[in-house]
Each structure stands twice: as structure tokens, then as C-alpha cells.
């Protein structure tokens, strides 16, 4: 039985590396109670920490909320109580109050999945380390080239990216060098090292988007095992391969534009191969780069 009222884990991203897949898998797994909000964003809004979506959801009637979540899981009084308390969390950052939100899980496992946490600074990580020692940190990693292109495509779908930038490879290069949204979340080695450095008492482990792409079974088993859940239990009717964004429209990626991305992230591709090993050791060769780290392509999932 899980008697700890605090969160059991925190998924810090990366963005466009499978966080929606992870939320859906845990939402349907019998060992978890996942909050009705996927992304809290409480820790990456230091100036005005709040869980904004809670207020928006509370604008809906209880019947509408139940109908909205019917396809995901059963909605009950616990969810409504969570939203009311989360919506009231305004004012100075309070990690004890944040952690207490997870008491609604009862004896199940629960956590916060917010890919924006991949970009928070060492001062905030240190606060998490002090307030929640032993917290399990899940980092989903994806090769920087395909991750950046997926993020650009998403921004374009949301009308937050001017596709005319892609008409000239030089313009794309300039965009990549100037865009904080791309750069702050595009370097998995820097994310992992920053969290390891500032959070020595946190239990960080990384998992590969490659395994999610290849059917998801290995990725799901690895994550569930790390979080202390039973991989043998089925996630309801949800298959490991389920990805609600699989059909999302992506911009066409030409060879010239890919070359710009590869040039921008060449050093990071090589650093990932060396630091993470496993599937990451094959990322450089995927784009015509060769490193000695390819010899470690069969390494097991790393534990930090």
C-alpha cells in the first residue's frame, strides 16, 4: 500500500518526446490515480505560480466534466476536490502545498507530467531536491533533430510559427539559434546533467522515444517498473502503441532543411550517443554522423 501523500514521480519532459503517451498509459493503469490535469506548470512559473487549467475546468459543470473525462476514466468527487484546491493555489511558491495535492491519490501512485520542467533552472531544481528528496524523475528523450521538427510542426499547427521561415535554409538556421522555445528544450544531455547536478537526492532515469515509436511495450514496461507499478497489469483497454497525436499533421522536411537541423544539433547528437548510450548511440548515424559511441548501441536503459 502506498501511504505517502506526496507525488511519487515527476515527468520533466522532454516536450515532443512522448509525455502525452505517458499520461494516457498511466491514466488507464490500475496502479495509478492521475490528476485530471496533465501539465501543472506550477514549477516553471516562479513569478506567479498557479495551476491555471484548474480554473478553466471548474468553469464547467460537474456533469460536463464527467462527460468530458468519460472516455479517459471514471470521474468522481476526488477529481472535483483536486481541481478546487489546485485552482486556489495562487501566491508565493509553496512546494509543501504542491506536494499535498497528491494526497487525493489515496493508496495509488501519482505524479506531475509537465514537459516545461525540462527548462527550469538549478535554483528551482534545488528547491525540489530539498522538499521532495527521493522523488522519481522521469525524463523522456528524443533525438534533437526529429524532436525540434516535431515542435516546429506543432507550433505551425497552433499558428505560432511562420512557415515562410522554411523557404530559406538560412532563415531556419537563424530561427533555431534565436528561438528560446526550441533551444531551451532541445538538448537532452544538458537537461539531464542540470537535474543531476542540482538534484543529487532525486532519482532520475531517462527513457527513449525510440522505444515508444517501436510499439511502446518496452517503454511502458520500463517506466512502470521504475515507478513501482506492475507491468503485468493491463492499462484498461489501452494498447502500449496508443498515441493520440500519431496522426497530427507535420510539415514536410526537405533534405536541405534537415541538413540545417543536423548542423545545428550535430554536437548534441554525438554528446547524446556518448552520455545516454542505448538507442541514442544510433542517433548520429541516423543523420550520417559517425561516433565511437555506436559501439554502445545495445547498452541497457541507464539508471542514474
C-alpha positions as CSV (number, residue, x, y, z in Angstrom):
1,X,0.0,0.0,0.0
2,X,1.2,3.5,-0.8
3,X,0.8,5.6,2.3
4,X,3.0,8.6,1.1
5,X,0.6,11.5,0.4
6,X,3.3,13.3,-1.8
7,X,3.8,12.8,-5.5
8,X,5.6,9.5,-6.4
9,X,7.2,10.9,-9.5
10,X,7.6,13.9,-11.8
11,X,8.0,13.7,-15.5
12,X,10.0,16.7,-16.7
13,X,9.7,16.2,-20.5
14,X,11.1,16.5,-23.0
15,X,8.5,18.2,-25.0
16,X,7.5,16.2,-28.1
17,X,9.1,13.1,-26.6
18,X,6.0,11.2,-25.6
19,X,4.6,12.9,-22.5
20,X,1.0,12.6,-23.8
21,X,1.7,8.9,-24.4
22,X,2.9,8.5,-20.9
23,X,0.0,10.4,-19.3
24,X,-2.5,8.2,-21.2
25,X,-0.7,5.0,-20.3
26,X,-0.7,5.9,-16.6
27,X,-4.2,7.3,-16.6
28,X,-5.6,3.9,-17.7
29,X,-3.3,1.8,-15.5
30,X,-5.0,0.4,-12.3
31,X,-1.9,1.2,-10.1
32,X,-2.3,4.9,-10.7
33,X,-4.5,7.9,-9.9
34,X,-3.5,10.6,-12.4
35,X,-4.7,14.1,-11.8
36,X,-7.4,15.4,-14.3
37,X,-4.8,18.0,-15.4
38,X,-1.8,16.6,-17.3
39,X,0.5,19.7,-17.2
40,X,0.6,21.5,-13.9
41,X,3.3,24.1,-14.8
42,X,3.5,25.0,-11.2
43,X,7.3,25.0,-11.0
44,X,8.1,26.8,-14.2
45,X,6.1,29.9,-13.3
46,X,8.0,31.2,-10.4
47,X,6.8,34.8,-10.8
48,X,3.2,33.7,-10.5
49,X,2.9,30.0,-9.6
50,X,-0.5,28.6,-10.3
51,X,-2.2,25.7,-11.9
52,X,-4.2,27.7,-14.5
53,X,-6.2,24.9,-16.2
54,X,-7.9,24.0,-12.9
55,X,-9.8,27.3,-13.0
56,X,-10.9,26.7,-16.6
57,X,-12.1,23.2,-15.9
58,X,-14.0,24.4,-12.9
59,X,-16.0,26.7,-15.2
60,X,-17.6,23.6,-16.5
61,X,-20.5,22.0,-14.6
62,X,-19.8,18.7,-12.8
63,X,-21.9,16.9,-15.4
64,X,-19.9,18.4,-18.3
65,X,-16.7,17.5,-16.5
66,X,-17.8,13.9,-16.1
67,X,-18.8,13.7,-19.8
68,X,-15.5,15.3,-20.9
69,X,-13.5,12.6,-19.0
70,X,-15.8,9.7,-19.7
71,X,-13.6,8.3,-22.5
72,X,-10.5,8.6,-20.3
73,X,-11.6,7.2,-16.9
74,X,-14.3,7.5,-14.3
75,X,-14.8,11.0,-12.9
76,X,-15.6,11.3,-9.2
77,X,-15.7,13.6,-6.3
78,X,-11.9,13.2,-5.8
79,X,-11.2,14.9,-9.2
80,X,-13.5,17.8,-8.4
81,X,-11.9,18.3,-4.9
82,X,-8.5,18.2,-6.5
83,X,-9.5,20.9,-9.1
84,X,-10.9,23.2,-6.4
85,X,-7.8,23.0,-4.3
86,X,-5.5,23.4,-7.3
87,X,-7.4,26.4,-8.5
88,X,-6.9,28.1,-5.2
89,X,-3.1,27.7,-5.3
90,X,-2.1,31.3,-6.0
91,X,0.5,33.3,-4.2
92,X,4.1,32.5,-3.4
93,X,5.6,29.2,-4.4
94,X,4.7,26.6,-1.8
95,X,6.2,23.1,-2.5
96,X,4.6,21.6,0.6
97,X,1.2,22.7,-0.6
98,X,2.0,21.5,-4.1
99,X,3.0,18.1,-2.8
100,X,-0.1,17.8,-0.6
101,X,-2.3,18.0,-3.7
102,X,-1.3,14.4,-4.4
103,X,-3.0,13.1,-1.2
104,X,-6.0,12.6,-3.5
105,X,-4.4,9.6,-5.0
106,X,-5.1,7.6,-1.8
107,X,-3.1,4.3,-1.9
108,X,-2.3,4.6,-5.6
109,X,0.7,6.1,-7.5
110,X,0.6,9.6,-8.9
111,X,2.7,12.4,-10.3
112,X,3.0,15.6,-12.3
113,X,3.8,15.3,-16.0
114,X,4.9,18.8,-17.3
115,X,7.4,18.9,-20.1
116,X,8.1,22.5,-19.4
117,X,10.0,21.4,-16.3
118,X,12.9,20.3,-18.6
119,X,13.8,24.0,-18.9
120,X,13.6,25.1,-15.2
121,X,16.8,26.4,-13.6
122,X,19.1,24.9,-11.0
123,X,17.7,27.0,-8.2
124,X,14.2,25.6,-8.6
125,X,15.6,22.0,-9.1
126,X,17.4,22.5,-5.8
127,X,14.2,23.5,-4.1
128,X,12.5,20.4,-5.4
129,X,15.5,18.4,-4.2
130,X,15.2,19.8,-0.7
131,X,11.4,19.5,-0.4
132,X,11.0,16.1,-2.1
133,X,14.1,14.0,-1.6
134,X,13.9,10.6,-3.3
135,X,11.3,11.8,-5.8
136,X,11.5,9.8,-9.0
137,X,12.2,11.9,-12.1
138,X,11.2,10.6,-15.5
139,X,13.0,12.1,-18.5
140,X,11.8,11.1,-21.9
141,X,14.5,11.7,-24.5
142,X,14.2,12.0,-28.3
143,X,16.9,12.7,-30.9
144,X,17.2,16.5,-31.2
145,X,16.6,16.7,-34.9
146,X,13.2,14.9,-35.0
147,X,12.2,16.5,-31.7
148,X,12.9,20.0,-33.0
149,X,11.0,19.4,-36.2
150,X,8.0,17.9,-34.3
151,X,8.0,21.0,-32.1
152,X,8.1,23.4,-35.1
153,X,5.3,21.4,-36.8
154,X,3.2,21.7,-33.6
155,X,3.8,25.4,-33.4
156,X,2.7,25.7,-37.0
157,X,-0.5,23.8,-36.4
158,X,-1.2,26.2,-33.5
159,X,-0.5,29.2,-35.6
160,X,2.6,30.0,-33.5
161,X,5.2,29.6,-36.3
162,X,5.6,31.4,-39.6
163,X,6.2,28.7,-42.2
164,X,7.8,31.3,-44.5
165,X,10.9,30.8,-42.4
166,X,11.3,27.5,-44.1
167,X,11.6,29.0,-47.6
168,X,15.3,29.7,-46.9
169,X,17.6,27.4,-45.0
170,X,19.5,30.4,-43.7
171,X,16.3,31.7,-42.1
172,X,15.7,28.4,-40.4
173,X,19.3,28.4,-39.1
174,X,18.7,31.8,-37.6
175,X,15.4,30.8,-36.1
176,X,17.0,27.8,-34.4
177,X,19.8,29.9,-32.9
178,X,17.4,32.6,-31.6
179,X,14.3,30.6,-30.5
180,X,14.3,30.0,-26.7
181,X,11.5,27.6,-27.0
182,X,13.5,25.3,-29.3
183,X,16.9,25.8,-27.7
184,X,15.9,25.6,-24.0
185,X,14.2,22.2,-24.6
186,X,16.4,20.7,-27.4
187,X,19.4,19.4,-25.6
188,X,18.7,16.3,-23.5
189,X,22.3,16.0,-22.2
190,X,22.1,19.5,-20.7
191,X,18.7,18.8,-19.2
192,X,19.8,15.5,-17.6
193,X,23.1,17.0,-16.3
194,X,21.4,20.1,-14.9
195,X,18.9,18.0,-12.9
196,X,21.6,15.6,-11.8
197,X,23.8,18.4,-10.6
198,X,21.1,20.4,-8.8
199,X,19.1,17.5,-7.6
200,X,21.5,14.9,-6.2
201,X,18.8,13.5,-3.9
202,X,16.4,12.9,-6.7
203,X,16.1,9.6,-8.5
204,X,16.4,10.5,-12.2
205,X,16.1,8.0,-15.0
206,X,15.7,8.5,-18.8
207,X,13.7,6.6,-21.3
208,X,13.8,6.6,-25.1
209,X,11.2,7.9,-27.5
210,X,12.6,5.3,-29.9
211,X,11.0,2.6,-27.7
212,X,7.7,4.4,-27.8
213,X,7.9,4.6,-31.6
214,X,8.6,0.9,-31.8
215,X,5.3,-0.2,-30.3
216,X,5.6,1.2,-26.8
217,X,5.7,-2.2,-24.9
218,X,9.3,-1.9,-23.8
219,X,8.9,1.8,-22.9
220,X,5.8,1.1,-20.9
221,X,7.3,-1.9,-19.0
222,X,10.5,0.1,-18.2
223,X,8.6,3.1,-16.9
224,X,6.1,1.1,-14.9
225,X,8.9,-0.9,-13.3
226,X,10.8,2.2,-12.4
227,X,7.7,3.8,-10.8
228,X,6.9,0.7,-8.8
229,X,3.8,-0.4,-10.7
230,X,3.0,-3.8,-12.1
231,X,3.8,-4.0,-15.8
232,X,1.7,-7.2,-15.9
233,X,-1.5,-5.3,-15.3
234,X,-3.2,-4.1,-18.5
235,X,-3.8,-0.4,-18.9
236,X,-7.5,-0.9,-19.3
237,X,-8.3,-1.3,-23.0
238,X,-5.3,0.9,-23.9
239,X,-2.6,-0.6,-26.0
240,X,1.0,0.3,-25.5
241,X,1.2,1.6,-29.0
242,X,-1.6,4.1,-28.5
243,X,-0.6,7.6,-29.4
244,X,-3.4,10.2,-29.7
245,X,-1.1,12.5,-31.7
246,X,0.1,9.9,-34.1
247,X,-1.9,11.4,-37.0
248,X,-1.1,15.0,-36.2
249,X,0.0,16.9,-39.3
250,X,3.7,17.6,-39.7
251,X,5.4,20.0,-42.0
252,X,7.3,18.3,-44.9
253,X,11.0,18.1,-44.1
254,X,13.3,18.5,-47.1
255,X,16.9,17.3,-47.3
256,X,18.1,20.9,-47.2
257,X,16.1,21.8,-44.1
258,X,17.1,18.6,-42.4
259,X,20.8,19.4,-43.1
260,X,20.3,22.7,-41.3
261,X,18.8,20.8,-38.3
262,X,21.6,18.3,-38.3
263,X,24.3,21.0,-38.5
264,X,22.6,22.8,-35.5
265,X,22.4,19.7,-33.4
266,X,25.5,17.7,-34.6
267,X,27.4,18.1,-31.4
268,X,24.4,17.3,-29.2
269,X,23.7,14.2,-31.2
270,X,27.2,13.0,-30.6
271,X,27.0,14.0,-26.9
272,X,23.7,12.1,-26.5
273,X,25.3,9.0,-28.0
274,X,28.2,9.1,-25.6
275,X,26.2,10.1,-22.5
276,X,23.0,8.1,-22.8
277,X,24.1,5.1,-24.9
278,X,21.3,2.7,-25.8
279,X,19.2,3.8,-28.8
280,X,20.8,7.3,-28.5
281,X,24.1,5.7,-29.7
282,X,22.5,5.3,-33.1
283,X,21.2,8.8,-33.5
284,X,24.4,10.3,-35.1
285,X,24.5,7.5,-37.8
286,X,20.8,8.2,-38.5
287,X,21.9,11.5,-39.9
288,X,25.2,10.5,-41.5
289,X,27.4,11.2,-38.4
290,X,29.7,8.6,-37.1
291,X,31.0,8.4,-33.5
292,X,32.6,5.8,-31.3
293,X,29.5,5.7,-29.1
294,X,27.8,3.5,-31.7
295,X,29.7,0.6,-30.1
296,X,27.4,1.0,-27.1
297,X,24.1,0.9,-29.1
298,X,22.9,-2.2,-27.2
299,X,23.5,-0.8,-23.7
300,X,20.6,-1.2,-21.3
301,X,18.5,1.7,-20.1
302,X,20.7,3.8,-17.9
303,X,20.0,4.4,-14.2
304,X,21.3,7.5,-12.5
